[in-house]
Amino acid sequence: MFLGAGTVCAQKFLYDVDFILNFDNREIHNNYEPSGTIFGFRLTPTIGVGLSDSLGGSHRLMAGASYLQPCGADWRHVKVTPTVFYHYGMRGFEMHVGFVPYNELGQALPDYLRSDSLAFYYPNIQGALFQYKSKHGYAMALCDWRGMMSHETREAFRIVGGGRYEHKCGFYAGGYAQMNHLSHNADSIHGVCDDLLFNPLVGVNLAKYTPLDSLTLQAGYLCGFQRDRRAHREQWCHGFHAALAIGWRFIGFRNELYAGQNQMPLYGKYGVVLNQGDPRYQAELYNRTDLYFYIVRRSFVTCWAGWSLLVTDKGTVSNQQQVVCRFNLDGLLHHPEKKKIRTLSWR
């Protein structure tokens, strides 16, 4: 194997198993999404080989599959997704190419870019992921080619970039940007849709000044642009987004507020084929309040239960109950308990 100027220093066999049980009951009273229950499990075993080179780089080649089984269903409803990727890492920089699990992201995408239902049903980035992390913050970029042009499917992909600079006093600034694209299929469906989003944000992490495990306050501006070229329809969308998160030991509170224009004006026509974010961002006013507590919280297994109160414009009130359990073999084998555990990291 050719590794540039370096030579292979060590090789080892790698294996991992990731298991998630997701119960999500949605009692919805708005026009943006249906009521229903998402209840099932996802099992992702992978095997591979790991290498290190004389230049300090690490290499992984992994292959496996993600098996998704809805509870109450039979084999006809099973979904199997391949997981095959190459990873290179060196001095804070990481590159993944292939069918890459979204949980390789150092920071989960916000819900206006990736809804919790799609996060469960579609676990992989199909393309590439680049990340860099240092003591001052992080940066990432991904390309997810989620639709191939064929007789049955339309060409679809998106590019997402993001990052954050963190000051030692707790202040941080950063944001996200997205270019989302939906094109033709090989037969009768013609037309191209564009979905752009830009989200600068600022925040402060005050946890070190309090007895709490986490205390963050964040605010940002959402600027979106959606265009249906064939229908000659285009629209700019502006809004304000804020979030407050508090965590102490095994309990937590989070509140998100969006106020502004409909960020998904084409959702009624194209749905999730185009838009990957939470459909509640069609509302001009949307507030979500989450209360959750951990039943088990370790580096390799987490189980939490939560209740969400959802308020959208016109005074509609909905609620959501969740129980999520996750087991990760890599967390058991390689990560000590003192490692920081990301809050609600099953996505």
GIHUFEN-V354772 format. One record per helix or strand of 2 or more residues. SS is the DSSP state (hx for helix, st for strand). FROM is the first residue (numbers start at 1). TO is the last residue. Records with the same first field share a line. If there is no record, write none. Layout:
SS=FROM-TO ; FROM-TO
//
This chain:
st=8-27 ; 36-53 ; 58-70 ; 79-90 ; 93-101 ; 124-134 ; 137-147 ; 156-166 ; 171-182 ; 193-205 ; 214-228 ; 233-248 ; 251-260 ; 285-297 ; 301-312 ; 316-328
hx=75-77 ; 102-104 ; 116-121 ; 207-209 ; 267-273 ; 279-282 ; 313-315 ; 329-334
//
